[in-house]
């Protein structure tokens, strides 16, 4: 027979492990049996707590966070579970046992969704009582999303000159983000709407940017950046503008192109457009260029090439470019550099003596540069040309107080750096009143007065403009109706020679004083010429030394009147210690400079000269006054020619 015994007993957690014994005794048999069993008392955890940041501490998204849950007491030991907003949190670490309890860690990277979220740790065991502890996080986070849209959805195609509104949608952020707009390299400010509550306890808002579209906006990147200064973190979005516009020429488009004549020149366009398909026409002097009819023209990729350019290609080229959006035009000035060409307005040029004259030299040249004009004097001697000037394409040489020496040829040279330089000559003629040649050979004329001889009385004047001659005999104008008297004028440049011919010369009628008067618009000059009978010559004058060496002397003199016959000259000389003279006939006979050779060095000589014709000889020059000359010594000569070492 089976007998059962129950005991009801209120246990405490301290009695856990208590040994309970049950003994059955049979009184009839006096047999007893017993059994023992350990008491197992189940009780819930005593305490659960968290190691977590205080709830008044604000955290930042993106940072790691560690939450640690502890539980003590309980039989059996508690099982710890993590929950976020009531939902089990996956991926927690394994539970670890401690001396007095257990612990379970939760590690994660803070997200915007963690803001204001409740994290709970539950401790439970077979006692089926749950102990919970929780905390609420405050998390700051940057904008979750940023997106740019065109406000007017129908405005999908943008055109130059239009206005467009771009809207930046800033998703939830905590705290409110700051919106900045960037277009290209420029930072702009938009218009914001009031913020409103958004997910995860943040706020959201929009910012609108208005743009007046130009061609410069094409392909520009528009960026909206939602930045949190507190977090030093931002989120951005970009939008690339596609703006349609007609052709536009760059501000760097050359307005002028320079080329040298006969070279090839390229005229380049710097043009942009959207759509990029552009058609351009080149127009010169109102005519559209056609590369099919003029082989010198060619163009490709917005470059016009002209071969063998000339100055006639210079000028304004108009370029019209178009696409689907419209047409635009620009102009390029082509400047052709070419060698100068001189234009002389008048040649020769005349000026009165003492006056001021400008010699003008006009040039057709490109480029026109400073200092490209230069002048030179092609005559003998030196002329001051410092007064040269230039003004653009005209150069002039100003001569002040003109003298007869200024008469001659002047050369204008123009060099603008393009070969070859241009050269032109200008003849200057200085007007001056006549000047007659005077002196013994002009003031007297000799002829036989035998009634059959003919004599020419010459009167030579230099003057400009043309010189006219008048003759008088013994103070009375000559009567050229007399067939015995004739005159004839020969002109060579400014030199006018008038010859008065007298036939059948009569000593009684023609031995007289003839007056020659030369005149022009600036004045006159007169000279008396005596016609007399042929005679021996008059003595030379102005005997002087030109050069002396150790064995030679060079002399010069002026001839006197030749007496109407051909004369020659003879030099007489002697030296100290010799009373006799040495004579030397001058050769050629009419020479007025002569070198006497064969002299002794370091010796003093006395020289004289006279004239000889068929009727006799003259006295010696300068009233028979001798010219004293001492020759050089031998050593002096050697020392001069070859100095001793």
C-alpha positions in Angstrom: 0.0 0.0 0.0 1.4 3.4 -1.0 1.4 6.2 1.5 2.3 9.8 0.7 3.2 12.6 2.9 3.3 16.3 1.9 4.8 19.2 3.7 4.1 22.8 3.0 6.9 25.0 4.0 7.7 28.7 3.3 11.3 28.8 2.3 13.7 31.7 2.1 16.6 32.2 -0.2 18.9 31.5 2.8 17.6 27.9 2.9 18.8 27.2 -0.6 20.8 24.0 -0.4 19.2 22.8 2.9 19.1 19.0 3.1 15.5 17.7 3.6 15.0 14.0 4.9 11.9 11.9 4.9 11.7 8.7 7.0 8.9 6.1 6.7 8.4 3.8 9.9 6.4 0.7 9.9 5.2 0.1 13.3 4.3 -3.5 12.6 7.6 -4.5 11.4 9.4 -1.9 13.1 11.1 -1.3 9.8 12.0 2.2 8.8 13.3 3.8 5.5 14.5 7.3 4.9 15.6 9.4 1.9 17.2 12.9 1.7 17.1 15.6 -0.9 18.8 19.0 -1.1 16.4 22.0 -1.2 16.8 24.2 -4.2 15.3 27.7 -3.7 14.8 29.7 -6.9 14.7 33.5 -6.4 15.0 36.4 -8.8 18.0 38.7 -9.2 18.5 41.1 -6.3 19.7 44.1 -8.3 20.4 45.3 -11.9 22.2 48.5 -12.8 24.0 50.2 -15.8 27.3 51.8 -16.5 26.2 54.5 -19.0 26.6 58.2 -19.7 24.4 60.4 -17.6 21.2 61.3 -19.4 22.0 65.0 -19.3 25.2 64.4 -21.3 24.9 65.0 -25.1 26.7 62.6 -27.3 27.7 62.9 -31.0 26.8 60.6 -33.8 29.6 58.7 -35.3 31.4 58.2 -32.0 31.6 54.8 -30.3 29.6 54.1 -27.2 29.9 51.4 -24.5 26.9 50.5 -22.3 27.5 47.9 -19.5 24.7 46.1 -17.7 25.4 44.5 -14.3 23.2 42.1 -12.3 23.8 40.6 -8.8 22.0 37.8 -6.8 19.3 35.5 -8.1 19.2 31.7 -8.4 20.0 30.7 -10.9 22.1 33.7 -12.1 20.2 36.1 -14.2 20.2 36.2 -18.0 20.8 39.8 -19.3 19.2 41.2 -22.5 19.5 44.6 -24.2 16.6 46.4 -25.8 16.4 49.6 -27.9 13.0 51.3 -27.8 11.6 48.0 -26.7 13.1 45.9 -29.4 15.8 43.4 -28.7 19.2 44.7 -29.6 21.2 42.3 -31.7 24.9 41.9 -31.7 25.6 42.3 -28.1 28.7 40.7 -26.5 28.6 37.5 -24.6 27.5 37.6 -21.0 30.3 37.2 -18.5 30.1 35.9 -14.9 31.4 37.9 -12.1 32.0 37.0 -8.4 28.6 38.3 -7.4 26.7 38.4 -10.6 26.8 38.7 -14.3 27.5 41.5 -16.9 26.7 42.0 -20.5 28.3 44.8 -22.7 26.6 46.7 -25.6 29.1 48.4 -28.0 28.0 50.4 -31.0 28.6 53.5 -33.1 26.1 56.2 -32.3 23.6 56.9 -35.1 21.1 59.7 -35.6 18.4 57.1 -34.7 19.9 56.8 -31.2 18.9 60.3 -30.3 16.2 60.2 -27.6 16.2 56.4 -27.9 15.7 54.3 -24.7 18.2 51.5 -24.0 17.0 48.9 -21.5 18.7 46.0 -19.9 16.5 43.2 -18.5 17.7 40.7 -15.9 15.6 37.5 -15.5 16.0 33.8 -14.5 13.8 30.8 -13.8 12.2 32.7 -10.9 10.4 34.4 -13.8 10.7 37.9 -12.3 12.3 40.5 -14.5 14.4 43.3 -13.2 15.0 46.2 -15.7 17.1 49.3 -15.9 17.2 51.8 -18.7 18.7 55.0 -19.9 17.8 57.6 -22.6 20.5 58.9 -24.9 20.9 62.5 -26.3 22.7 62.3 -29.6 23.7 65.2 -31.9 23.9 64.4 -35.6 24.6 66.1 -38.9 22.0 66.3 -41.6 20.9 62.9 -42.6 20.2 63.8 -46.2 20.9 66.8 -48.5 19.3 67.0 -51.9 19.2 69.8 -54.6 16.2 70.1 -56.9 15.0 72.6 -59.5 12.0 74.2 -57.9 10.0 74.3 -61.1 10.1 70.8 -62.4 9.0 72.0 -65.8 12.2 74.1 -66.0 14.3 71.1 -67.1 16.1 73.0 -69.9 17.9 76.1 -68.8 18.6 79.0 -71.1 20.9 82.0 -70.7 19.1 85.0 -69.4 16.6 83.0 -67.5 16.3 82.8 -63.7 16.2 79.5 -61.9 15.5 78.6 -58.3 17.4 75.7 -56.8 16.1 74.2 -53.6 18.3 72.4 -51.1 16.3 69.9 -49.0 18.1 69.5 -45.7 17.0 66.3 -43.9 16.8 65.9 -40.1 19.8 67.2 -38.1 20.4 67.9 -34.4 21.2 70.7 -33.8 20.0 72.6 -36.9 22.6 72.6 -39.7 23.9 75.7 -41.5 23.4 75.8 -45.2 26.0 77.2 -47.5 25.8 77.4 -51.3 28.8 77.3 -53.7 28.5 78.1 -57.4 31.9 77.5 -59.0 34.3 79.2 -56.7 31.8 81.7 -55.3 30.0 81.3 -52.0 26.3 82.5 -52.0 23.5 82.7 -49.5 20.1 81.2 -50.1 16.7 81.9 -48.5 15.7 79.4 -45.8 12.3 78.2 -44.7 11.5 77.9 -41.0 12.7 74.6 -39.6 10.3 71.8 -38.4 10.5 68.7 -36.4 11.9 65.7 -38.1 12.8 62.1 -37.5 15.0 61.0 -34.6 14.2 64.2 -32.8 16.0 66.5 -35.2 14.8 69.4 -37.4 14.6 69.8 -41.2 14.3 72.8 -43.5 14.9 74.0 -47.1 17.1 76.7 -48.6 16.4 78.3 -52.0 19.1 79.9 -54.2 18.0 82.1 -57.2 20.4 82.4 -60.1 20.2 84.7 -63.2 21.8 82.4 -65.7 24.7 83.4 -67.9 26.8 81.3 -70.2 29.4 81.3 -67.4 27.1 79.1 -65.4 27.2 76.3 -68.0 28.8 73.1 -66.6 29.3 74.9 -63.2 28.9 72.7 -60.2 26.4 74.1 -57.7 26.9 72.6 -54.2 24.7 72.8 -51.1 26.5 71.9 -47.9 24.7 71.4 -44.6 27.4 72.0 -42.0 27.3 71.7 -38.3 29.8 73.9 -36.6 29.3 72.1 -33.3 30.1 68.7 -34.9 32.6 70.1 -37.4 30.8 67.9 -39.9 28.9 68.5 -43.0 26.9 66.7 -45.7 26.7 68.1 -49.2 25.0 67.6 -52.5 25.8 69.0 -55.9 24.0 69.8 -59.1 25.7 70.5 -62.5 24.0 73.3 -64.5 23.4 72.7 -68.2 22.7 76.2 -69.7 21.9 76.6 -73.3 23.3 79.8 -74.9 24.3 81.2 -78.3 27.9 81.5 -79.3 30.0 83.8 -77.1 33.5 85.1 -77.7 36.0 85.0 -74.9 37.2 88.2 -73.3 40.7 87.0 -74.3 39.6 86.9 -77.9 42.4 88.9 -79.8 41.0 92.1 -81.2 44.0 92.6 -83.5 46.4 90.3 -85.3 49.7 91.4 -86.8 51.5 89.8 -89.7 54.3 90.6 -92.1 53.6 91.0 -95.7 53.9 87.8 -97.8 53.7 85.6 -94.7 50.9 83.3 -93.7 48.6 84.6 -90.9 46.1 82.8 -88.7 43.0 84.5 -87.2 41.8 82.4 -84.3 38.4 82.4 -82.6 37.9 81.8 -78.9 34.2 80.9 -79.0 32.0 78.7 -76.8 28.3 77.7 -77.1 25.8 75.2 -75.9 24.8 73.3 -78.0 28.4 73.0 -79.2 27.5 72.7 -82.9 28.5 76.1 -84.2 28.6 77.5 -87.8 30.8 80.6 -88.4 30.9 82.9 -91.5 33.9 85.2 -92.2 33.1 88.6 -93.8 35.6 91.1 -95.2 34.6 94.4 -96.8 31.0 93.2 -96.8 31.8 90.0 -98.7 31.5 86.5 -97.3 34.8 84.7 -97.7 34.7 81.6 -99.9 37.7 79.3 -99.5 36.5 77.4 -102.6 37.0 80.4 -104.9 40.1 81.9 -103.2 42.8 79.4 -102.6 44.6 81.7 -100.2 41.8 81.2 -97.6 41.3 78.2 -95.5 39.7 77.6 -92.1 39.1 74.8 -89.7 38.3 74.6 -86.0 37.6 78.3 -85.9 40.9 79.4 -87.4 41.1 81.4 -90.6 44.4 81.1 -92.5 45.5 83.5 -95.2 48.5 82.7 -97.3 50.8 85.4 -98.9 49.1 88.3 -97.1 49.5 91.7 -98.6 48.7 95.2 -97.2 45.4 94.9 -99.2 44.3 92.1 -96.8 44.5 94.5 -93.8 41.4 95.7 -92.2 38.4 94.5 -90.2 37.2 90.9 -90.4 33.6 90.3 -89.1 32.8 86.9 -87.8 29.2 85.7 -87.4 28.7 82.5 -85.4 25.4 80.8 -84.7 23.9 77.7 -83.2 20.3 76.6 -82.3 20.2 79.3 -79.6 21.0 82.3 -81.8 23.8 84.3 -83.6 26.7 86.4 -82.3 29.4 88.4 -84.1 32.8 89.8 -83.3 35.5 91.6 -85.2 39.3 91.1 -85.7 41.5 93.8 -87.1 44.3 92.4 -89.3 47.3 94.7 -89.3 49.9 93.9 -92.1 53.5 94.9 -91.5 55.3 95.9 -94.6 58.5 97.7 -95.7 58.3 101.5 -96.0 57.7 103.3 -99.3 58.7 106.9 -99.4 56.7 109.6 -101.1 58.5 112.9 -101.9 56.0 115.7 -102.5 58.4 118.1 -104.2 61.9 117.8 -105.5 64.0 119.9 -105.7 63.2 122.2 -102.8 64.1 125.9 -102.8 64.9 128.3 -100.0 66.3 131.8 -99.9 69.6 132.3 -98.3 69.3 132.9 -94.6 65.8 131.3 -94.5 64.5 128.2 -92.8 63.4 125.1 -94.8 61.8 121.8 -93.9 62.7 118.8 -96.1 59.7 116.5 -95.9 59.8 112.8 -96.3 56.4 111.1 -96.2 56.2 107.3 -95.9 53.7 104.6 -96.3 54.8 102.0 -93.7 53.5 99.6 -91.0 54.5 99.6 -88.3 55.2 103.3 -87.7 57.9 103.4 -85.1 59.9 106.1 -83.3 63.3 106.7 -84.7 62.6 105.0 -88.1 63.6 108.2 -90.0 67.2 109.1 -90.5 68.9 111.8 -92.7 72.3 112.1 -94.3 74.1 114.7 -96.3 75.5 113.5 -99.6 77.6 116.5 -100.4 81.1 117.5 -99.5 82.0 118.7 -96.1 79.8 118.5 -93.0 76.3 119.8 -92.5 74.6 119.9 -89.1 71.6 117.6 -89.3 70.6 117.6 -85.6 67.3 119.3 -86.3 65.6 116.2 -87.8 62.1 115.4 -86.5 59.3 113.0 -87.2 55.6 112.8 -86.6 53.9 109.5 -87.4 54.4 108.8 -91.1 56.2 112.1 -91.9 59.8 112.8 -91.1 61.3 116.2 -91.7 64.7 117.8 -91.6 64.7 121.5 -90.6 67.6 123.6 -91.7 67.9 127.0 -90.1 69.7 130.1 -91.6 70.4 128.4 -94.9 73.7 129.2 -96.5 75.1 128.4 -99.9 76.8 125.4 -98.3 73.4 123.8 -97.7 72.8 123.4 -101.4 73.0 119.8 -102.4 71.5 116.4 -102.0 70.0 115.0 -98.8 69.0 111.4 -98.3 66.0 110.3 -96.3 66.2 106.7 -95.0 63.3 104.9 -93.3 63.7 101.7 -91.5 60.7 100.3 -89.6 62.3 96.9 -89.0 60.7 95.3 -92.1 63.3 94.8 -94.9 64.2 96.5 -97.1 64.6 100.0 -95.8 63.4 102.8 -98.1 65.8 105.5 -99.4 65.0 108.7 -101.2 67.0 111.8 -102.2 65.9 115.4 -102.1 67.7 118.2 -103.9 67.9 121.4 -101.9 68.7 124.6 -103.9 69.5 127.7 -101.9 68.6 131.0 -103.6 71.2 133.7 -103.3 72.1 136.9 -105.1 74.8 136.7 -107.7 78.5 136.7 -106.7 80.9 137.5 -109.5 84.4 135.9 -109.6 86.9 138.7 -109.2 90.7 139.0 -109.2 93.6 139.6 -111.6 92.5 137.0 -114.0 89.0 138.4 -114.2 89.4 142.1 -113.9 91.7 142.5 -116.9 91.6 141.3 -120.5 94.3 141.9 -123.1 94.1 141.9 -126.9 95.8 143.4 -129.9 93.9 146.5 -131.0 94.8 145.9 -134.7 91.2 146.0 -136.0 91.2 142.3 -137.0 91.6 140.4 -133.6 88.7 139.0 -131.6 88.6 139.0 -127.8 86.2 137.3 -125.3 85.6 139.1 -122.0 84.3 136.6 -119.5 82.1 137.4 -116.6 81.2 134.5 -114.3 78.6 134.6 -111.5 77.3 132.1 -109.0 73.7 132.6 -108.0 70.2 131.2 -107.8 67.7 131.6 -109.3 68.8 132.3 -112.9 71.3 135.1 -113.3 70.9 137.8 -115.9 73.8 139.9 -117.2 74.0 143.5 -118.3 77.1 145.2 -119.9 78.2 148.8 -119.9 81.2 150.4 -121.6 82.8 153.3 -119.8 79.7 153.6 -117.8 77.2 153.5 -120.7 74.9 150.6 -121.6 76.3 148.7 -124.5 74.5 148.7 -127.8 74.3 145.1 -129.0 72.9 146.3 -132.3 76.5 146.8 -133.3 77.4 143.6 -135.0 80.9 143.7 -133.5 79.5 143.0 -130.0 77.8 139.7 -129.1 77.2 138.0 -125.7 76.5 134.4 -124.8 75.6 132.8 -121.5 76.4 129.2 -120.4 74.8 127.8 -117.1 76.1 124.8 -115.1 74.0 124.5 -112.0 74.4 127.8 -110.1 77.4 128.9 -112.1 76.5 131.3 -115.0 79.2 132.4 -117.4 78.6 135.2 -119.8 81.0 136.0 -122.5 81.2 139.3 -124.3 82.8 138.8 -127.7 84.3 141.9 -129.5 85.3 141.4 -133.1 87.8 143.6 -135.0 89.2 145.0 -131.7 90.1 148.7 -132.1 92.6 150.2 -129.7 90.9 153.6 -129.9 87.3 152.3 -129.5 87.6 149.2 -127.4 90.4 149.8 -125.0 88.0 150.8 -122.2 86.4 149.8 -118.9 83.6 147.2 -119.4 81.2 146.8 -116.5 79.5 143.4 -116.0 76.4 143.4 -113.8 74.9 140.0 -112.7 71.4 140.1 -111.2 68.5 138.0 -110.1 65.5 138.4 -107.8 67.7 138.6 -104.7 70.1 141.2 -105.8 73.0 142.0 -108.1 76.8 142.2 -108.3 79.0 144.3 -110.6 82.6 144.2 -111.7 84.8 146.4 -113.9 86.9 144.7 -116.5 89.6 146.6 -118.3 90.4 145.7 -121.9 94.0 146.7 -122.7 96.8 145.8 -125.0 98.7 142.5 -124.6 101.8 142.9 -122.4 104.1 140.9 -120.2 102.4 139.3 -117.2 101.9 140.8 -113.8 103.7 139.2 -110.8 102.2 136.4 -108.7 101.2 137.1 -105.1 100.8 135.4 -101.7 103.8 133.1 -102.0 103.6 130.6 -99.0 105.1 127.4 -97.7 102.9 124.3 -97.8 105.4 121.6 -96.7 109.1 121.2 -95.8 111.3 118.1 -95.4 115.0 117.6 -95.1 115.5 117.8 -98.9 112.4 119.4 -100.4 110.1 122.4 -100.1 106.5 122.7 -101.4 105.3 126.2 -102.3 102.0 127.8 -103.4 101.1 131.2 -105.0 98.4 133.1 -106.7 98.8 133.9 -110.4 98.6 137.6 -111.5 97.2 138.9 -114.8 98.7 136.9 -117.6 99.0 140.0 -119.9 96.6 138.5 -122.4 99.0 135.6 -123.3 99.6 132.2 -121.9 102.0 132.4 -118.9 104.3 130.0 -117.1 106.0 130.3 -113.7 109.6 130.1 -112.6 111.0 129.6 -109.1 114.3 131.2 -108.0 116.2 130.2 -104.9 119.6 130.4 -103.2 121.1 129.6 -99.8 123.6 131.2 -97.5 127.2 131.1 -98.7 126.2 131.0 -102.4 125.6 134.3 -104.2 124.2 132.8 -107.4 120.6 131.7 -107.9 119.1 128.4 -108.9 116.1 128.5 -111.3 113.4 125.9 -111.7 110.6 126.0 -114.4 107.3 125.0 -112.9 105.7 122.0 -114.6 103.0 121.6 -115.6 103.2 125.2 -116.9 100.0 126.6 -115.3 100.5 124.9 -111.9 100.4 127.2 -108.9 101.8 124.5 -106.5 105.2 123.1 -106.9 107.8 121.0 -104.9 111.5 122.0 -105.2 113.6 118.9 -104.6 117.3 118.1 -104.2 117.8 120.5 -101.3 120.4 120.1 -98.5 119.1 119.2 -95.0 119.2 121.8 -92.2 119.9 124.6 -94.7 118.2 127.9 -95.0 116.9 128.9 -98.4 115.3 132.1 -99.9 112.6 131.4 -102.5 110.9 133.7 -105.1 108.5 133.1 -108.0 107.7 135.1 -111.1 105.6 134.7 -114.3 106.8 134.6 -118.0 104.9 134.9 -121.3 105.9 135.6 -124.9 106.3 139.3 -124.3 108.5 139.0 -121.2 108.5 138.3 -117.6 107.1 139.9 -114.5 108.9 141.0 -111.4 109.0 138.6 -108.5 106.0 138.0 -106.2 105.1 140.1 -103.3 107.3 143.1 -104.3 110.4 140.9 -104.8 110.2 139.8 -101.1 111.9 136.4 -100.7 110.3 133.5 -98.6 112.9 132.1 -96.2 112.6 128.4 -95.4 115.0 126.0 -93.5 115.0 122.4 -94.4 114.8 119.7 -91.7 118.0 117.9 -90.4 118.9 114.4 -91.3 118.5 113.0 -87.8 115.2 114.8 -87.4 113.9 113.1 -90.6 115.1 109.7 -89.6 113.7 110.1 -86.1 110.3 111.0 -87.6 110.2 108.2 -90.1 111.8 105.5 -88.1 112.4 106.3 -84.4 115.6 104.6 -83.0 115.1 101.7 -80.6 
